[in-house]
Amino acid sequence: MPLSTRQEKIVALYRSHGELSIAQVMAHFDVAAQTIRRDINNLCDANMLRRTHGGARLLAPGANQPYDVRRVRNLEGKARIGIAAAAMIPSGSTILIGIGTTPEQAALALLHHERLTIITNNLRAALALSTRSTNRVIVPGGCLRQENPDILGAEADAVFRGYRADFGLYGVGGIDNDGALLDYDKEELASREALMSSCRQSILLADAWKFSCTPPVRGGSLLLQPLLITDAPPPEALRDQLTEHTKVVVA
């Protein structure tokens, strides 16, 4: 989005200080609090700042938006993807479920299944599927990631690698124009790779928004994935590169 002159100056101010309250920004520009709040809300929506209690902080380059913001973005499309994925998985299966908001929707769609064994570092998925008494839910130890309901790191990766699951459901941070799969940090990439190597059938879940996201860490290619479930056809330039190796299901 194009920034106003004041919004550009607000971003410069945050680059100098990192984190500021509404009152501090208001005093610097000598304008009403409502005006500053509106500017900061617009900058947060543009993924340049992140809201904090009473103010905001500069969003680190390549950082993702907060989970609860991403969770409701294109929620209908993500729910359709989750339902399509769940329809491919029979009761009694062993499933690895990765981090992210679209795998969470797949977990919710799996609530009608019975006798599942779920191994996941996605705590929203774990809590949802634990409500079924016939399910067995396994989560790794480790440190809860700030602002995300998930656990990343070597311990979590080792848990994935300790199983041979029937299915693996995973997302990515973005998909580039050449099909490169992208994530926001190397721990996310390592988690995805551990999951993909530990299942018989891996299923990439990615809504159309991911085709416009370009996080910095590269690992793998859509052109080498056996199955993609999405809510809209991939961009035409990318569709032209896809081969029969990759099945694309549009939910």
C-alpha positions in Angstrom: 0.0 0.0 0.0 1.3 3.6 -0.7 2.3 5.3 2.6 1.5 8.9 3.5 4.4 11.2 4.4 3.5 10.8 8.1 3.3 7.0 7.9 6.8 7.0 6.3 8.1 9.1 9.2 6.4 6.8 11.7 8.1 3.8 10.2 11.5 5.7 10.3 10.8 6.5 14.0 10.2 2.8 14.7 13.4 1.8 12.9 15.3 4.1 15.2 13.6 2.9 18.4 12.2 -0.6 17.7 9.2 -0.3 20.0 7.1 2.7 21.0 3.8 3.4 22.7 0.9 5.3 21.1 1.6 8.2 23.5 5.2 8.4 22.5 4.4 8.5 18.7 1.6 11.0 19.3 3.9 13.3 21.3 6.5 13.1 18.5 4.1 14.2 15.8 1.8 16.3 17.9 -1.4 14.9 16.4 -4.4 13.2 17.9 -4.2 9.7 19.3 -7.0 8.6 17.0 -4.9 9.6 14.0 -1.8 7.8 15.2 -3.8 4.7 16.0 -5.3 4.7 12.5 -1.8 5.1 11.0 -0.3 2.3 13.1 -3.2 0.0 12.3 -2.6 0.6 8.6 1.1 -0.1 9.0 0.4 -3.3 11.0 -2.0 -4.4 8.3 0.7 -3.8 5.7 3.0 -6.1 7.7 5.5 -3.3 8.6 4.7 -3.0 12.4 3.3 -5.4 14.9 0.8 -4.4 17.6 1.8 -4.5 21.3 -0.1 -3.6 24.4 -0.4 0.2 24.2 1.6 0.6 21.0 3.6 -1.3 18.3 7.0 -2.5 17.4 9.0 -2.8 14.2 8.4 -6.1 12.4 11.7 -7.8 11.6 12.4 -8.2 7.9 11.0 -11.5 6.7 8.8 -12.0 9.8 5.4 -13.5 9.6 2.2 -11.9 10.8 0.7 -13.0 14.2 -1.0 -16.4 14.2 -4.4 -15.1 15.1 -4.2 -12.6 12.2 -3.3 -15.3 9.7 -5.8 -17.7 11.2 -8.8 -15.7 10.0 -7.4 -14.6 6.7 -9.2 -16.5 3.9 -10.6 -18.8 6.6 -13.3 -20.1 4.3 -10.7 -21.2 1.7 -8.5 -22.8 4.4 -11.6 -24.7 5.7 -12.3 -26.1 2.3 -8.7 -27.2 2.0 -8.9 -28.9 5.3 -12.1 -30.7 4.4 -10.6 -32.0 1.1 -7.5 -33.3 3.0 -9.6 -35.0 5.6 -11.6 -36.7 2.9 -8.5 -38.5 1.7 -7.6 -39.9 5.1 -9.4 -43.0 6.5 -10.1 -43.6 10.1 -7.3 -45.6 11.9 -4.5 -43.7 10.1 -1.3 -42.4 11.6 -0.9 -38.7 10.7 1.9 -36.1 11.1 0.5 -32.6 11.2 2.8 -29.6 10.8 2.6 -26.0 12.0 0.3 -23.3 10.5 -3.3 -22.2 10.2 -4.3 -24.4 7.2 -3.1 -27.6 8.9 -5.1 -26.5 11.9 -8.2 -26.5 9.6 -7.4 -30.0 8.4 -7.2 -31.1 12.1 -10.7 -29.6 12.7 -12.0 -31.5 9.6 -10.6 -34.7 11.0 -12.8 -34.6 14.1 -15.3 -36.9 12.4 -12.6 -39.7 12.1 -12.0 -42.4 14.6 -8.9 -44.2 16.0 -6.3 -41.7 14.6 -2.8 -41.5 15.9 -1.6 -37.9 15.5 1.9 -36.7 15.9 2.1 -32.9 15.8 3.9 -29.8 17.0 0.9 -27.7 16.2 -0.8 -27.3 19.5 -4.1 -26.0 18.1 -4.3 -29.2 16.1 -3.4 -31.4 19.1 -6.0 -29.8 21.3 -8.7 -30.2 18.7 -8.0 -33.8 18.0 -7.6 -34.7 21.6 -11.3 -34.2 22.1 -12.0 -37.5 20.4 -11.6 -40.3 23.0 -10.5 -42.9 20.3 -7.6 -40.7 19.1 -4.0 -40.9 20.4 -2.2 -37.6 20.2 1.6 -37.2 20.6 3.3 -33.8 20.9 7.0 -33.1 21.3 8.8 -31.4 24.2 10.6 -28.2 23.7 10.0 -24.4 23.9 6.6 -22.9 22.8 7.3 -20.4 20.1 6.4 -16.8 20.9 3.1 -15.7 19.3 2.6 -19.1 17.7 0.9 -22.2 19.2 3.6 -24.6 18.1 6.9 -26.1 19.1 10.0 -26.0 16.8 13.5 -27.2 17.2 15.6 -30.4 17.2 13.5 -32.2 19.8 10.3 -31.7 17.8 12.1 -32.7 14.5 13.3 -35.9 16.2 9.8 -36.8 17.2 8.6 -36.6 13.6 11.6 -38.7 12.4 10.8 -41.3 15.0 7.6 -42.4 13.1 6.6 -43.7 9.7 3.2 -42.2 9.3 0.5 -42.9 6.7 0.0 -39.3 5.9 1.8 -36.0 6.5 -0.1 -32.7 6.4 2.0 -29.6 6.1 2.0 -25.9 5.0 4.6 -23.5 3.9 5.2 -19.8 4.4 5.0 -19.0 0.6 5.4 -20.4 -2.9 7.6 -18.4 -5.3 6.9 -18.0 -9.0 9.4 -20.7 -9.9 7.8 -23.2 -7.5 10.3 -22.7 -4.7 8.8 -23.5 -1.2 9.6 -20.7 1.3 9.5 -20.4 5.0 10.1 -17.6 7.5 13.1 -19.2 9.3 15.3 -22.3 9.2 13.5 -24.0 12.1 10.2 -23.9 10.2 12.0 -25.4 7.2 13.7 -28.1 9.3 10.3 -29.0 10.8 8.7 -29.3 7.4 11.6 -31.5 6.0 11.4 -33.8 9.1 7.7 -34.3 8.6 8.0 -34.9 4.8 10.7 -37.5 5.3 8.6 -39.4 7.8 5.3 -40.2 6.0 4.2 -42.4 3.1 1.9 -39.7 1.6 2.8 -36.1 2.1 0.1 -33.5 1.4 0.9 -29.8 1.0 -1.9 -27.5 2.1 -1.6 -24.0 0.8 -4.3 -21.4 0.2 -4.0 -18.9 -2.7 -2.5 -16.3 -0.4 0.7 -18.3 -0.3 1.4 -17.6 -4.0 1.9 -13.9 -3.1 4.0 -14.5 0.0 7.8 -14.4 -0.3 9.5 -15.3 3.1 13.3 -15.6 2.9 14.2 -19.2 3.6 14.1 -21.6 0.6 13.8 -25.3 0.8 12.2 -27.7 -1.7 10.0 -27.1 -4.7 6.3 -27.4 -5.5 7.4 -29.2 -8.7 8.6 -32.1 -6.6 5.6 -32.4 -4.2 3.3 -35.3 -5.0 0.1 -33.5 -3.9 -1.0 -29.9 -3.4 -4.5 -29.0 -2.0 -5.4 -25.3 -2.5 -8.5 -23.2 -2.8 -7.8 -21.6 -6.2 -5.7 -22.6 -9.2 -2.0 -21.7 -9.0 -0.9 -18.6 -11.0 -0.7 -19.4 -14.7 3.1 -19.1 -14.9 3.5 -21.7 -12.2 0.8 -24.0 -13.7 2.8 -24.1 -16.9 5.7 -25.5 -15.0 3.8 -28.3 -13.2 4.2 -31.8 -14.4 2.2 -35.0 -13.9 4.4 -35.6 -10.9 2.4 -33.0 -8.9 -1.3 -33.5 -8.5 -3.2 -30.3 -7.7 -6.6 -30.5 -6.0 -8.6 -27.2 -5.9 -11.0 -27.4 -3.1 
